[in-house]
């Protein structure tokens, strides 16, 4: 199961917010607020449509509940689809997908639905991608065997993870 590819769903949303923290988004905030992104940045949580190619994409929140203006913290905490997709549009869908790919989510593409985890990944690659949040942006590839030891405990082979700054 750990190697089965499946849509990531809402566990992808933190990567949208991470991309926003990495990017100063011009004009996204209300007048008088700083241009930097923070947990108290106000996001629009209303029904919105996006044109993707020649199709219309109209995402919805769970139970069709909308809150108009919310803080980024509230949007992430409540897993609000529309606010998160709106933030991804301000950051740039391609920027969100690029961060995700750098973190190990290889299939992410720059479309509105990337923000809510429509692209597939394995649980193993998602575990590796989440290491960037716990390690100050350092991605550590998951590895299955740390060492092989003899019955006496002597090390026969050691394996180290591959790490890179994201």
C-alpha positions in Angstrom: 0.0 0.0 0.0 2.9 2.4 0.7 3.8 2.4 -3.0 0.3 2.7 -4.4 -0.4 6.0 -6.2 -3.6 7.8 -5.2 -4.8 11.4 -5.1 -3.3 13.2 -2.1 -6.4 15.2 -1.3 -6.4 17.7 1.5 -3.0 16.5 2.9 -1.6 18.5 -0.1 -2.9 21.9 1.2 0.1 22.7 3.4 2.2 22.9 0.3 0.1 25.7 -1.0 0.6 27.6 2.2 4.3 26.8 2.2 4.5 28.2 -1.4 2.8 31.3 -0.2 5.3 31.8 2.7 8.0 31.5 0.1 6.5 34.1 -2.2 5.7 37.7 -1.6 2.3 38.0 -3.4 1.8 41.4 -4.9 -1.7 42.9 -4.5 -3.2 39.9 -2.7 -3.9 41.6 0.6 -6.4 44.2 1.7 -5.3 47.8 1.4 -3.1 48.9 4.3 -1.8 45.4 5.0 1.8 44.3 4.5 2.5 42.4 1.2 4.0 39.5 3.1 2.0 36.3 3.7 1.3 35.3 7.3 -1.2 33.2 9.2 -3.5 36.3 9.6 -3.5 37.1 5.8 -7.1 37.4 4.7 -8.3 35.0 2.0 -11.5 35.0 0.0 -13.6 31.9 0.7 -16.4 32.3 -1.8 -17.5 30.2 -4.8 -15.1 30.9 -7.7 -14.7 29.5 -11.2 -11.5 29.0 -13.1 -11.0 28.5 -16.8 -8.6 25.6 -17.5 -8.0 25.2 -21.2 -11.5 25.3 -22.7 -13.2 23.9 -19.6 -14.6 25.6 -16.5 -13.5 24.4 -13.1 -15.8 25.3 -10.2 -14.5 23.9 -6.9 -16.7 23.7 -3.8 -16.1 23.5 -0.1 -17.3 20.5 1.9 -21.1 20.8 2.5 -21.1 23.9 0.2 -20.3 26.1 3.3 -18.5 29.4 2.6 -17.2 32.0 5.0 -16.5 35.0 2.8 -13.2 36.4 4.3 -11.1 34.2 6.5 -7.6 34.1 7.8 -5.1 31.8 6.2 -4.8 29.9 9.5 -8.5 29.3 9.6 -8.6 28.3 5.9 -5.9 25.7 6.5 -7.3 24.6 9.9 -10.8 24.0 8.4 -9.4 22.7 5.1 -11.3 25.2 3.0 -11.0 24.3 -0.7 -12.0 27.7 -2.2 -9.7 29.8 0.0 -6.8 27.5 -0.6 -7.3 27.4 -4.4 -7.6 31.2 -4.3 -4.3 31.5 -2.5 -2.7 29.1 -5.0 -3.9 31.3 -7.8 -2.3 34.3 -6.2 1.0 32.4 -5.6 0.8 30.8 -9.1 -0.3 27.3 -9.7 3.0 26.5 -11.4 4.9 27.8 -8.3 2.8 25.5 -6.0 3.4 22.5 -8.3 7.1 23.3 -8.5 7.5 23.4 -4.7 5.6 20.1 -4.5 7.8 18.5 -7.1 10.9 19.7 -5.3 9.6 18.2 -2.1 9.1 14.8 -3.8 5.5 14.9 -5.1 6.5 14.2 -8.7 3.0 14.3 -10.4 2.0 17.8 -9.3 1.0 20.0 -12.2 0.2 23.7 -12.3 -3.6 23.7 -12.4 -6.2 25.0 -9.9 -7.0 21.5 -8.7 -3.4 21.0 -7.6 -4.2 23.1 -4.5 -6.6 20.5 -3.2 -4.5 17.4 -4.0 -6.0 16.1 -7.2 -2.7 14.7 -8.4 -1.5 11.3 -7.3 1.4 10.4 -5.0 2.4 7.4 -2.9 2.1 7.5 0.8 5.8 7.0 0.9 6.5 10.0 -1.2 4.1 12.1 0.9 5.9 11.0 4.1 9.1 12.2 2.5 7.5 15.5 1.3 6.3 16.2 4.8 9.8 16.1 6.2 10.3 19.6 4.9 7.9 20.9 7.5 9.7 19.2 10.4 13.3 19.9 9.2 13.3 23.6 8.3 12.9 22.9 4.6 15.2 19.9 4.4 13.7 17.1 2.4 14.8 13.6 3.5 14.0 10.7 1.2 12.3 8.0 3.1 14.4 4.8 3.3 13.3 1.4 4.4 16.4 -0.1 5.9 18.7 1.9 8.1 21.3 -0.9 8.7 21.8 -4.6 8.4 23.4 -6.2 11.5 24.8 -9.6 12.4 23.2 -11.6 15.2 25.9 -10.1 17.5 24.8 -6.6 16.6 27.8 -5.8 14.4 27.0 -3.5 11.5 27.2 -5.3 8.1 25.8 -2.4 6.1 24.6 1.1 6.9 22.3 3.1 4.7 21.8 6.8 5.0 18.9 8.9 3.7 19.4 11.4 0.9 18.7 14.9 2.0 18.4 18.2 0.1 17.3 21.7 1.0 13.9 22.6 -0.4 
